[in-house]
Amino acid sequence: MKRLLVWAACVGLLGAACNSPNARLNAPPHGIPPATHELQGTYVYMNDNALLEDMAVSDVHFLPHRRLLNTLGEERLLRLASLVEAYGGTIRFSTALEDEALIEERTETILAFLAEAGLDTTAELLRRDLPGGRGLDANEVILIKANEATYKVKKSTDNTAGGFKLSYGGGGD
């Protein structure tokens, strides 16, 4: 009886040992990569045209209150570097900061990144300026103001919210 029990235990352990292990959750994908969408080339072309029109890096591309680029900024500068290498141009650094030391550090970070990407940074490659592009026409702004109305600040008689209240209205008031 003991011999039968030992033999059954060995067969059970051998059977359990032959099973394939569970798939790892952090394993890289295997096999054929998913096919790219047929419009991918069109969207890359459109994105490149928009970048060539804009040619700007701004505060949103940096970590807050720091000189370091965030992931979005690295991706944008990498793509801008390839476009500048192919077509030329000047990248605009648009910032709303008033801290000149931080602005200078961010400028150095951009130039260092572009130099590492293989661009000649001795030429005028970067300037502090507004983003490129045509912006809004005056007629478009007038239509937006007419349809969306405007915010007006009025002096209030009560002392709530610092003595000011916001009113939303499209005209009069």
N, CA, C and O of each residue as an XYZ file, in Angstrom:
692
protein
N       0.820     -1.182      0.000
C       0.000      0.000      0.000
C       0.870      1.255      0.000
O       0.584      2.221     -0.707
N       1.941      1.228      0.805
C       2.827      2.384      0.835
C       3.486      2.585     -0.523
O       3.660      3.713     -0.984
N       3.852      1.463     -1.160
C       4.494      1.533     -2.451
C       3.553      2.170     -3.483
O       3.998      2.976     -4.300
N       2.295      1.831     -3.459
C       1.297      2.394     -4.374
C       1.104      3.888     -4.104
O       0.967      4.678     -5.038
N       1.094      4.264     -2.853
C       0.926      5.669     -2.485
C       2.134      6.494     -2.929
O       1.969      7.604     -3.436
N       3.360      5.960     -2.742
C       4.573      6.665     -3.169
C       4.600      6.780     -4.683
O       4.964      7.824     -5.223
N       4.210      5.690     -5.383
C       4.201      5.713     -6.848
C       3.190      6.734     -7.356
O       3.498      7.440     -8.316
N       2.026      6.851     -6.781
C       1.001      7.821     -7.189
C       1.476      9.248     -6.926
O       1.225     10.147     -7.728
N       2.169      9.458     -5.794
C       2.686     10.788     -5.494
C       3.756     11.195     -6.511
O       3.796     12.346     -6.946
N       4.625     10.246     -6.891
C       5.660     10.551     -7.893
C       5.040     10.885     -9.235
O       5.463     11.837     -9.891
N       4.049     10.123     -9.651
C       3.374     10.396    -10.923
C       2.671     11.756    -10.865
O       2.700     12.510    -11.838
N       2.052     12.066     -9.750
C       1.384     13.366     -9.600
C       2.364     14.526     -9.659
O       2.106     15.530    -10.323
N       3.498     14.389     -8.958
C       4.511     15.449     -8.995
C       5.126     15.571    -10.382
O       5.386     16.684    -10.837
N       5.366     14.457    -11.062
C       5.922     14.480    -12.393
C       4.944     15.139    -13.374
O       5.352     15.897    -14.254
N       3.682     14.849    -13.215
C       2.659     15.459    -14.080
C       2.547     16.958    -13.849
O       2.357     17.719    -14.797
N       2.663     17.388    -12.602
C       2.586     18.817    -12.297
C       3.833     19.536    -12.780
O       3.765     20.706    -13.157
N       4.969     18.855    -12.774
C       6.214     19.486    -13.193
C       6.270     19.676    -14.701
O       7.008     20.541    -15.172
N       5.524     18.908    -15.467
C       5.548     19.003    -16.929
C       4.646     20.102    -17.465
O       4.708     20.413    -18.655
N       3.826     20.687    -16.640
C       2.957     21.771    -17.109
C       3.790     22.993    -17.448
O       4.836     23.230    -16.844
N       3.322     23.765    -18.419
C       4.043     24.989    -18.773
C       3.766     26.042    -17.702
O       2.673     26.088    -17.136
N       4.753     26.879    -17.430
C       4.552     27.899    -16.394
C       3.568     28.974    -16.874
O       3.320     29.121    -18.071
N       3.026     29.705    -15.931
C       2.126     30.805    -16.283
C       2.898     31.879    -17.047
O       4.085     32.101    -16.810
N       2.215     32.520    -17.945
C       2.854     33.592    -18.715
C       3.188     34.756    -17.781
O       2.408     35.094    -16.891
N       4.351     35.362    -17.995
C       4.740     36.511    -17.186
C       3.926     37.720    -17.613
O       3.662     37.926    -18.798
N       3.537     38.510    -16.632
C       2.756     39.698    -16.943
C       3.616     40.820    -17.510
O       3.113     41.675    -18.239
N       4.902     40.827    -17.187
C       5.758     41.900    -17.659
C       6.642     41.483    -18.823
O       7.612     42.173    -19.137
N       6.323     40.361    -19.471
C       7.127     39.896    -20.587
C       6.841     40.749    -21.824
O       5.708     41.190    -22.020
N       7.848     40.982    -22.652
C       7.604     41.758    -23.867
C       6.726     40.974    -24.831
O       6.707     39.744    -24.787
N       5.999     41.666    -25.699
C       5.132     40.951    -26.641
C       5.956     40.174    -27.660
O       7.050     40.593    -28.038
N       5.434     39.069    -28.089
C       6.118     38.209    -29.045
C       5.259     38.078    -30.291
O       4.052     38.319    -30.262
N       5.887     37.702    -31.357
C       5.147     37.454    -32.581
C       5.161     38.658    -33.504
O       6.024     39.531    -33.410
N       4.201     38.682    -34.381
C       4.117     39.731    -35.398
C       3.562     41.002    -34.761
O       2.535     40.962    -34.084
N       4.237     42.128    -34.975
C       3.696     43.376    -34.414
C       2.401     43.760    -35.121
O       2.184     43.384    -36.273
N       1.551     44.503    -34.439
C       0.292     44.896    -35.085
C       0.580     45.787    -36.294
O       1.519     46.582    -36.295
N      -0.242     45.632    -37.300
C      -0.078     46.413    -38.526
C      -0.377     47.881    -38.251
O      -1.266     48.203    -37.462
N       0.362     48.763    -38.898
C       0.092     50.194    -38.742
C      -1.116     50.566    -39.582
O      -1.424     49.924    -40.586
N      -1.782     51.606    -39.153
C      -2.971     52.061    -39.862
C      -2.560     52.686    -41.185
O      -1.483     53.272    -41.293
N      -3.411     52.563    -42.181
C      -3.085     53.072    -43.516
C      -2.946     54.591    -43.561
O      -2.309     55.120    -44.471
N      -3.529     55.301    -42.595
C      -3.447     56.757    -42.579
C      -2.274     57.283    -41.756
O      -2.124     58.494    -41.596
N      -1.447     56.388    -41.238
C      -0.342     56.834    -40.395
C       0.579     57.788    -41.143
O       1.000     58.801    -40.585
N       0.893     57.483    -42.377
C       1.759     58.358    -43.162
C       1.162     59.739    -43.355
O       1.880     60.739    -43.328
N      -0.145     59.799    -43.549
C      -0.822     61.085    -43.714
C      -0.750     61.895    -42.432
O      -0.492     63.099    -42.465
N      -0.976     61.243    -41.311
C      -0.946     61.969    -40.042
C       0.462     62.441    -39.694
O       0.624     63.525    -39.133
N       1.478     61.651    -40.013
C       2.851     62.078    -39.778
C       3.155     63.300    -40.640
O       3.787     64.248    -40.175
N       2.708     63.280    -41.887
C       2.905     64.411    -42.794
C       2.195     65.652    -42.261
O       2.761     66.745    -42.286
N       0.964     65.496    -41.779
C       0.213     66.631    -41.235
C       0.888     67.171    -39.974
O       0.991     68.385    -39.796
N       1.343     66.285    -39.111
C       2.006     66.705    -37.881
C       3.308     67.442    -38.195
O       3.620     68.452    -37.565
N       4.060     66.939    -39.163
C       5.297     67.612    -39.548
C       5.019     69.000    -40.119
O       5.757     69.943    -39.834
N       3.971     69.133    -40.914
C       3.628     70.452    -41.455
C       3.231     71.410    -40.342
O       3.590     72.587    -40.378
N       2.500     70.920    -39.362
C       2.120     71.772    -38.230
C       3.359     72.182    -37.425
O       3.466     73.333    -37.000
N       4.291     71.252    -37.216
C       5.523     71.584    -36.499
C       6.369     72.588    -37.277
O       6.968     73.482    -36.679
N       6.425     72.453    -38.598
C       7.181     73.404    -39.416
C       6.545     74.797    -39.372
O       7.252     75.802    -39.447
N       5.229     74.860    -39.253
C       4.543     76.148    -39.159
C       4.771     76.786    -37.793
O       4.975     77.996    -37.692
N       4.734     75.978    -36.757
C       4.821     76.466    -35.384
C       6.267     76.687    -34.948
O       6.624     77.774    -34.494
N       7.098     75.649    -35.088
C       8.528     75.674    -34.732
C       8.761     76.227    -33.329
O       9.662     77.042    -33.131
N       7.959     75.794    -32.350
C       8.054     76.390    -31.019
C       8.175     75.338    -29.931
O       7.661     74.225    -30.038
N       8.877     75.740    -28.878
C       8.950     75.001    -27.622
C       8.498     75.986    -26.552
O       8.891     77.152    -26.567
N       7.670     75.510    -25.621
C       7.152     76.427    -24.604
C       7.283     75.816    -23.213
O       7.886     74.757    -23.040
N       6.710     76.497    -22.231
C       6.813     76.064    -20.833
C       6.204     74.687    -20.602
O       6.637     73.965    -19.704
N       5.220     74.317    -21.390
C       4.558     73.026    -21.198
C       5.495     71.855    -21.515
O       5.209     70.722    -21.127
N       6.589     72.105    -22.200
C       7.531     71.056    -22.558
C       8.605     70.825    -21.493
O       9.514     70.019    -21.692
N       8.504     71.520    -20.379
C       9.471     71.383    -19.287
C       8.762     70.933    -18.018
O       7.555     71.120    -17.865
N       9.524     70.340    -17.116
C       8.996     70.051    -15.789
C       8.750     71.386    -15.087
O       9.547     72.311    -15.244
N       7.679     71.509    -14.326
C       7.368     72.793    -13.684
C       8.509     73.278    -12.789
O       9.039     72.526    -11.971
N       8.867     74.527    -12.958
C       9.870     75.218    -12.133
C      11.269     74.602    -12.246
O      12.104     74.785    -11.361
N      11.519     73.876    -13.335
C      12.812     73.219    -13.505
C      13.319     73.426    -14.921
O      12.573     73.843    -15.807
N      14.578     73.134    -15.122
C      15.177     73.270    -16.436
C      15.043     72.003    -17.270
O      15.360     72.022    -18.459
N      14.582     70.908    -16.682
C      14.532     69.615    -17.350
C      13.341     69.504    -18.295
O      12.236     69.939    -17.972
N      13.578     68.922    -19.454
C      12.502     68.642    -20.401
C      11.671     67.474    -19.893
O      12.209     66.529    -19.315
N      10.364     67.535    -20.106
C       9.546     66.366    -19.823
C       9.518     65.487    -21.076
O      10.151     65.822    -22.077
N       8.805     64.390    -21.030
C       8.782     63.460    -22.156
C       8.205     64.113    -23.402
O       8.700     63.894    -24.507
N       7.171     64.907    -23.230
C       6.580     65.618    -24.360
C       7.611     66.545    -25.004
O       7.703     66.614    -26.230
N       8.375     67.247    -24.196
C       9.391     68.150    -24.712
C      10.503     67.414    -25.443
O      10.983     67.881    -26.477
N      10.913     66.273    -24.917
C      11.954     65.492    -25.581
C      11.481     65.005    -26.942
O      12.216     65.080    -27.927
N      10.247     64.503    -26.993
C       9.696     64.027    -28.267
C       9.576     65.169    -29.271
O       9.915     65.009    -30.443
N       9.095     66.314    -28.810
C       8.923     67.459    -29.706
C      10.267     67.951    -30.233
O      10.416     68.194    -31.431
N      11.239     68.095    -29.346
C      12.553     68.570    -29.788
C      13.247     67.571    -30.705
O      13.958     67.967    -31.628
N      13.048     66.291    -30.461
C      13.645     65.284    -31.324
C      13.076     65.380    -32.733
O      13.811     65.296    -33.717
N      11.766     65.557    -32.820
C      11.134     65.689    -34.144
C      11.507     67.020    -34.792
O      11.770     67.070    -35.993
N      11.531     68.097    -34.007
C      11.933     69.398    -34.543
C      13.379     69.358    -35.037
O      13.704     69.980    -36.049
N      14.238     68.640    -34.339
C      15.637     68.533    -34.756
C      15.739     67.868    -36.125
O      16.513     68.308    -36.976
N      14.960     66.813    -36.339
C      15.014     66.152    -37.644
C      14.439     67.049    -38.734
O      14.927     67.028    -39.864
N      13.420     67.831    -38.421
C      12.848     68.741    -39.414
C      13.791     69.903    -39.719
O      13.916     70.311    -40.873
N      14.450     70.433    -38.702
C      15.409     71.521    -38.921
C      16.594     71.009    -39.731
O      17.117     71.720    -40.589
N      17.012     69.796    -39.465
C      18.118     69.219    -40.217
C      17.750     69.058    -41.690
O      18.587     69.264    -42.568
N      16.494     68.688    -41.960
C      16.061     68.477    -43.333
C      15.729     69.780    -44.051
O      16.083     69.944    -45.218
N      15.058     70.708    -43.375
C      14.536     71.895    -44.044
C      15.140     73.210    -43.563
O      14.936     74.241    -44.205
N      15.868     73.205    -42.469
C      16.412     74.435    -41.906
C      15.369     75.159    -41.078
O      14.256     74.665    -40.897
N      15.726     76.316    -40.581
C      14.784     77.115    -39.801
C      15.309     77.418    -38.415
O      16.387     76.975    -38.019
N      14.522     78.182    -37.696
C      14.859     78.591    -36.340
C      13.747     78.161    -35.402
O      12.570     78.373    -35.692
N      14.111     77.563    -34.289
C      13.136     77.130    -33.294
C      12.869     78.295    -32.359
O      13.794     78.980    -31.923
N      11.595     78.517    -32.053
C      11.206     79.611    -31.164
C      10.961     79.064    -29.759
O      10.301     78.038    -29.588
N      11.493     79.751    -28.770
C      11.251     79.401    -27.371
C      10.295     80.440    -26.814
O      10.665     81.596    -26.604
N       9.062     80.014    -26.576
C       8.013     80.896    -26.083
C       7.781     80.601    -24.608
O       7.478     79.467    -24.235
N       7.923     81.608    -23.785
C       7.759     81.399    -22.348
C       7.010     82.563    -21.726
O       7.099     83.698    -22.193
N       6.276     82.268    -20.675
C       5.575     83.295    -19.913
C       6.272     83.549    -18.583
O       5.761     84.280    -17.735
N       7.436     82.942    -18.407
C       8.167     83.092    -17.149
C       8.787     84.483    -17.031
O       9.057     85.149    -18.030
N       9.001     84.891    -15.813
C       9.688     86.151    -15.550
C      11.053     85.912    -14.907
O      11.848     86.844    -14.779
N      11.326     84.689    -14.507
C      12.596     84.329    -13.884
C      13.655     84.152    -14.969
O      13.709     83.117    -15.633
N      14.498     85.175    -15.143
C      15.489     85.164    -16.211
C      16.513     84.038    -16.040
O      17.004     83.497    -17.031
N      16.833     83.688    -14.815
C      17.791     82.599    -14.583
C      17.232     81.272    -15.091
O      17.950     80.501    -15.728
N      15.962     81.002    -14.814
C      15.334     79.769    -15.275
C      15.181     79.777    -16.792
O      15.350     78.743    -17.439
N      14.862     80.930    -17.360
C      14.753     81.025    -18.818
C      16.099     80.709    -19.462
O      16.151     79.995    -20.464
N      17.173     81.224    -18.908
C      18.515     80.963    -19.439
C      18.868     79.479    -19.302
O      19.452     78.898    -20.217
N      18.521     78.864    -18.175
C      18.784     77.436    -17.981
C      18.004     76.596    -18.989
O      18.538     75.636    -19.545
N      16.746     76.954    -19.225
C      15.937     76.207    -20.193
C      16.482     76.393    -21.612
O      16.466     75.456    -22.410
N      16.954     77.578    -21.922
C      17.559     77.817    -23.230
C      18.796     76.943    -23.408
O      18.993     76.351    -24.470
N      19.621     76.861    -22.379
C      20.805     75.999    -22.427
C      20.415     74.535    -22.586
O      21.088     73.790    -23.299
N      19.332     74.113    -21.927
C      18.861     72.740    -22.039
C      18.426     72.434    -23.469
O      18.743     71.371    -24.003
N      17.703     73.362    -24.086
C      17.257     73.160    -25.468
C      18.454     73.056    -26.397
O      18.516     72.155    -27.233
N      19.398     73.967    -26.258
C      20.578     73.953    -27.129
C      21.409     72.690    -26.923
O      21.927     72.129    -27.889
N      21.543     72.240    -25.686
C      22.295     71.005    -25.417
C      21.596     69.808    -26.051
O      22.254     68.927    -26.605
N      20.266     69.770    -25.974
C      19.515     68.669    -26.569
C      19.683     68.667    -28.085
O      19.878     67.612    -28.688
N      19.609     69.851    -28.704
C      19.753     69.944    -30.156
C      21.178     69.592    -30.591
O      21.373     68.981    -31.642
N      22.167     69.973    -29.789
C      23.557     69.613    -30.108
C      23.740     68.105    -30.017
O      24.431     67.510    -30.844
N      23.130     67.491    -29.028
C      23.220     66.040    -28.885
C      22.514     65.330    -30.033
O      22.888     64.217    -30.402
N      21.482     65.978    -30.604
C      20.768     65.410    -31.749
C      21.543     65.587    -33.042
O      21.134     65.070    -34.082
N      22.671     66.317    -32.996
C      23.520     66.434    -34.165
C      23.402     67.734    -34.925
O      23.929     67.836    -36.032
N      22.732     68.735    -34.378
C      22.592     70.023    -35.058
C      23.722     70.961    -34.658
O      24.267     70.872    -33.558
N      24.059     71.856    -35.566
C      25.080     72.865    -35.303
C      24.436     74.001    -34.515
O      23.610     74.739    -35.052
N      24.800     74.142    -33.274
C      24.176     75.163    -32.423
C      24.919     76.482    -32.454
O      24.556     77.405    -31.726
N      25.955     76.597    -33.284
C      26.636     77.882    -33.392
C      25.828     78.857    -34.237
O      25.923     80.070    -34.053
N      25.031     78.327    -35.164
C      24.160     79.183    -35.974
C      22.968     79.619    -35.130
O      22.742     79.097    -34.039
N      22.209     80.580    -35.648
C      21.016     81.022    -34.912
C      19.943     79.953    -35.053
O      19.128     79.985    -35.975
N      19.958     79.035    -34.146
C      19.055     77.887    -34.179
C      17.865     78.088    -33.254
O      16.810     77.489    -33.461
N      18.027     78.922    -32.241
C      16.993     79.122    -31.235
C      16.887     80.609    -30.916
O      17.893     81.300    -30.752
N      15.649     81.083    -30.831
C      15.437     82.459    -30.402
C      14.205     82.513    -29.516
O      13.299     81.688    -29.636
N      14.184     83.482    -28.639
C      13.049     83.669    -27.739
C      12.012     84.509    -28.480
O      12.228     85.688    -28.761
N      10.883     83.877    -28.789
C       9.889     84.522    -29.630
C       8.551     83.808    -29.448
O       8.487     82.734    -28.849
N       7.507     84.402    -29.959
C       6.192     83.776    -29.953
C       6.168     82.631    -30.950
O       6.953     82.627    -31.899
N       5.279     81.652    -30.755
C       5.180     80.562    -31.731
C       4.817     81.096    -33.109
O       4.193     82.150    -33.229
N       5.201     80.378    -34.130
C       4.866     80.774    -35.496
C       3.425     80.427    -35.813
O       2.667     79.999    -34.943
N       3.066     80.614    -37.042
C       1.699     80.330    -37.473
C       0.941     81.611    -37.700
O       1.373     82.690    -37.296
N      -0.192     81.479    -38.348
C      -0.930     82.672    -38.728
C      -1.823     83.191    -37.630
O      -2.196     84.363    -37.666
N      -2.189     82.378    -36.652
C      -3.066     82.841    -35.579
C      -4.495     83.007    -36.065
O      -4.889     82.424    -37.075
N      -5.265     83.803    -35.343
C      -6.664     84.030    -35.704
C      -6.808     85.336    -36.469
O      -6.135     86.326    -36.180
N      -7.698     85.315    -37.448
C      -8.049     86.551    -38.134
C      -8.960     87.372    -37.241
O      -9.609     86.832    -36.345
N      -9.013     88.679    -37.482
C      -9.866     89.561    -36.680
C     -11.329     89.155    -36.800
O     -12.065     89.215    -35.815
N     -11.763     88.741    -37.994
C     -13.163     88.325    -38.173
C     -13.496     87.105    -37.314
O     -14.591     87.015    -36.758
N     -12.555     86.170    -37.206
C     -12.776     84.989    -36.378
C     -12.908     85.382    -34.916
O     -13.764     84.844    -34.213
N     -12.087     86.300    -34.445
C     -12.145     86.743    -33.055
C     -13.474     87.439    -32.784
O     -14.080     87.224    -31.734
N     -13.929     88.262    -33.709
C     -15.210     88.957    -33.540
C     -16.345     87.955    -33.446
O     -17.233     88.112    -32.609
N     -16.337     86.924    -34.289
C     -17.389     85.903    -34.235
C     -17.347     85.127    -32.925
O     -18.394     84.833    -32.348
N     -16.173     84.798    -32.457
C     -16.051     84.081    -31.186
C     -16.583     84.940    -30.050
O     -17.331     84.453    -29.202
N     -16.206     86.204    -30.026
C     -16.690     87.111    -28.974
C     -18.202     87.254    -29.039
O     -18.859     87.278    -27.999
N     -18.769     87.349    -30.238
C     -20.214     87.519    -30.383
C     -20.965     86.268    -29.944
O     -22.019     86.365    -29.315
N     -20.432     85.097    -30.270
C     -21.128     83.849    -29.946
C     -20.886     83.385    -28.524
O     -21.791     82.834    -27.898
N     -19.699     83.591    -28.001
C     -19.338     83.078    -26.682
C     -19.496     84.106    -25.581
O     -19.442     83.762    -24.400
N     -19.688     85.353    -25.945
C     -19.810     86.455    -24.997
C     -18.462     86.715    -24.327
O     -17.460     86.092    -24.679
N     -18.438     87.606    -23.391
C     -17.188     87.956    -22.722
C     -17.399     87.961    -21.224
O     -18.525     88.056    -20.735
N     -16.306     87.859    -20.512
C     -16.347     87.960    -19.060
C     -16.024     89.392    -18.674
O     -15.055     89.974    -19.161
N     -16.845     89.955    -17.794
C     -16.598     91.315    -17.328
C     -16.490     91.296    -15.812
O     -17.268     90.630    -15.129
N     -15.536     92.022    -15.304
C     -15.354     92.124    -13.864
C     -16.064     93.378    -13.398
O     -15.830     94.469    -13.919
N     -16.946     93.211    -12.398
C     -17.683     94.352    -11.857
C     -17.360     94.496    -10.383
O     -17.122     93.508     -9.689
N     -17.354     95.710     -9.919
C     -17.147     95.970     -8.498
C     -18.444     95.637     -7.767
O     -19.523     96.095     -8.144
N     -18.317     94.843     -6.729
C     -19.485     94.401     -5.977
C     -19.645     95.254     -4.713
O     -18.675     95.785     -4.172
N     -20.884     95.366     -4.267
C     -21.117     96.107     -3.030
C     -20.812     95.238     -1.816
O     -20.376     95.747     -0.783
N     -21.038     93.923     -1.933
C     -20.684     93.068     -0.798
C     -19.202     92.740     -0.891
O     -18.558     93.003     -1.907
N     -18.677     92.173      0.161
C     -17.238     91.944      0.232
C     -16.884     90.497     -0.085
O     -15.844     90.015      0.365
N     -17.718     89.787     -0.850
C     -17.407     88.408     -1.200
C     -16.415     88.401     -2.345
O     -16.438     89.280     -3.207
N     -15.560     87.421     -2.347
C     -14.554     87.224     -3.393
C     -13.691     88.463     -3.579
O     -13.374     88.840     -4.707
N     -13.321     89.078     -2.506
C     -12.433     90.225     -2.594
C     -13.102     91.476     -3.120
O     -12.415     92.400     -3.558
N     -14.410     91.531     -3.090
C     -15.110     92.712     -3.564
C     -15.400     92.696     -5.050
O     -15.933     93.670     -5.579
N     -15.064     91.614     -5.738
C     -15.309     91.542     -7.179
C     -16.229     90.372     -7.466
O     -16.207     89.361     -6.765
N     -17.036     90.519     -8.500
C     -17.839     89.396     -8.945
C     -17.742     89.319    -10.464
O     -17.616     90.343    -11.136
N     -17.800     88.133    -10.989
C     -17.737     87.948    -12.424
C     -19.139     87.813    -12.969
O     -19.964     87.090    -12.408
N     -19.413     88.500    -14.053
C     -20.688     88.342    -14.718
C     -20.435     87.838    -16.126
O     -19.446     88.200    -16.762
N     -21.324     87.015    -16.593
C     -21.192     86.443    -17.918
C     -22.301     87.038    -18.749
O     -23.480     86.853    -18.447
N     -21.935     87.741    -19.783
C     -22.954     88.340    -20.630
C     -22.361     88.735    -21.952
O     -21.168     89.022    -22.049
N     -23.190     88.753    -22.972
C     -22.707     89.043    -24.309
C     -22.794     90.503    -24.674
O     -22.343     90.867    -25.760
N     -23.326     91.338    -23.866
C     -23.414     92.731    -24.279
C     -23.739     93.591    -23.077
O     -23.329     93.285    -21.958
N     -24.480     94.674    -23.308
C     -25.017     95.567    -22.308
C     -24.193     95.743    -21.059
O     -23.099     96.303    -21.111
N     -24.684     95.289    -19.975
C     -24.130     95.370    -18.611
C     -23.228     96.525    -18.433
O     -22.688     96.725    -17.345
